[in-house]
Amino acid sequence: MAEEIVSKSSPLASQSSARFNATSVPRPIQLIQSDEGKRIQLEHLEFSRVLGGGLVPGSINLIGGDPGIGKSTLLLQIALELAASQSVLYVSGEESERQIKMRADRLHRDPSGKALPLPENLLLVTETNLNVILDHADSTRPELLIVDSIQTSYLPELESSAGSVSQVRESASRLREYAKRTGTSIFLIGHVTKEGTIAGPRVLEHIVDTVLYLEGDRYQAYRLLRSVKNRFGATSEVGVFEMQEGGMIEISNPSEAFLAERMVNAPGSAIAVTMEGTRPILVEIQGLTNTTTFGNPRRTPNGIEFNRLLLISAVLTRRAGIKLTDQDVFVNVVGGLKISEPAADLAVATAIASSIKDTPVKADTILIGEIGLSGELRMASRMSDRLGEAAKLGFQSAIIPKRIRSGGIPWPSGIDVLEVRSLSQALKEALLKK
């Protein structure tokens, strides 16, 4: 329950209505200039990739994530980069200017570790009153405005406290209006709830142009910046970073990073190719089975959905003849990556079968395919891109569902493709013969 004070005449509504009535004029669409070619290019290619090819002037972007995951660090790095040639205003409602300065000194260093002089175009201010923030923005005219965070900002015209539904909604609306009127790009940092969603009203995500989530295990080095909404590019794009002492370092080849510590010919290990946006990523999926000591066997997934693991375990038992009713089953996606697409089903099932049979999977083989309840395999999307990425990393063979439609695009060269119809047949081909 959230209390909202409803007044007869809202000063925000009257100001906004008067402004739009005075300035809005319908125009033919062919006379309107597009800003597509005016994107601000960033040195962080992974960040630009998630935004759709660069930062769009006048856009308002929301980034959320768990506490301590690196949201403020990543945006301060972007601010330091852009401040070399443009004006940047960093507004913090949670940290003092000295704290931000200390972090900037740590981040702004050359490859040898020597501290670099901080740019003069980066302006810092600690403020939570949104009217004062907008006054600062009007006086400094920055190309980039960063507000950390939207839940700490408030409008004194509203009687509710900062972070309430009405404050968050009205504050975001005022910032959106400012961005569209001045062409200033805005980044908002948002708190998340215990369920992992951005706190505040759902309309907050509808107000902004781009919604980004910074994901990852706090005890792992890798961070994934995922786009779940983007009016200027593809959704579900992912940028991969590694948290180091010098900040967030982009990983240009995430597949190689995720497979760096892989043990070859170890039972219970299989390689899947998942699509994150338009990028195929190879990940190692580990499976472990052990005779249960409880009445009911446990199913413990890390990186895949719990219900998906239950489905795969049931199909292995009923369709592939692998008894799991007395086995605890553990599945882990190496690197902290979370996989939601069903194309990794075959790799998960193979890792579990490899563990219970204590037989390694062929080291140079990848597995792609969705598993049906009858034990059949179904084709995944963008198969050519997945196979091409595996071939680049030196994998020699791939086990995929049999292509039913004829006349499709030929598979990439450099990798042997074995098409199978059922899970049982795939397991026979994937596991090494004893």
C-alpha positions, 0 to 999 in steps of 0.5 A: 500500500502506498499513500498518494496525496491528490491535489485539485490542481497539480503545478507539475501538470499545469507547467507541463501542459502549458509548455507543450501547448506552446511548443508542439507543432504537427509536422510532416514526417519527411521534414523531421531530421533523424538523429541516428547518425549522431550517436556518441561513440564510446571506447567501451565497445561492449557498452556501445554494443548494448546501447545499440551502437553508441549513446543517442543524444537526448535519450534517457537510460535506466540501469539497475542491479544488485547493490555492489555489483558495479553500477556506479563504477561503470557509469563513472568510467563512462563519465571519465571517458566522455569528459575528455571531449564533452561536459558531464554532470554527475549527480549523486544522492548517496555518496559524497563528492570526496567518495566519488573523487576517490573512486575516480582517482582509482579508475582513471589510470593508464595501462601501467597503473599510473594515475592520469589527471582528471578531466575538467569537464567532469562536474560532481555535485551531491544533491537530491532535490530534483529542481536544484538538479535541473537548475544545475543542468540548465547552468552547466549544459552537460552533454551527459547527466548521470543521476545516482540514484532515481530513488533518492531524488525528490520533488518538493512539490509532492508531499510524499517521501523520496523513493515513493511511487509518486516521487519516482514517477514524477522525477523520471517524467521531469528528467525525460522532459528535460532530455527531449527538450535539451538533447542531453543524454541521461543515465539513471541508476535504479535500486532493485528489489529482493526479486531482482526487479527495478524498484518503483512503479512499473511505469518507470521502465516505460518512461525511459528509452533503455533499460539495462541490468547489470548482472553477475555473481558478486563472488565472480569476476564477470559482470553481464550488462543486459539490455531488456528494453531499447528503443534505439537497438536490439533488445536482449543484447549483452556486454561482458565485463570483468571486475578488476582493481582498475574498474570494469574491463570489457571482455571482447571474446567472452566465449574464450573467457568462460572456457579458459579454466575448463578441464578437458575429458572430465565427466559431467562437462558439456559445451553449449552455445547460447545466444545473448542478443545477437551474440553467440556465447560458448559456455561450459555446463557442469552436471553432477549426480550422487546417490541421495541420502534423503527421502526425496532426491534434490535438484539444484540448478545454478544458472538455469531454471529449476523447472527446466532441470526437472523437465530434463531429469524426467525425460532422461529417466523416461525416454533415455533409460537413465535412472535419476529417481535415487540421485541428487542432481546438480547443474552449474553454468560456469562463469555466473551466466544465467541461461534461459533459452531451451537451446541448452537443454541437450548440453544439460542432459548430456552433462548429467548423463556423463556424470552418472555414467562417469564417461566424459563427453568428447572434448571437441564437441558442442551440443545444441538443441531443445528437448521435447517431452517425447525425447525428441530434439528441436532446432534452435534459432540462428544455428549457423551463427552458433556453429560459426562461433564454435568453429572459430574457437577450434571445436571440430564437431557439433551435435544438433537436431535433425533439420526437417526442412530442406533447402536451408542455409548450408552449415559453416565450414570447419566443423562437422555437423551431426544431425540427430532426432532423439536424445538417446541418439545424441547421448550415444554420439556425444559420450566417449566409448569405453 
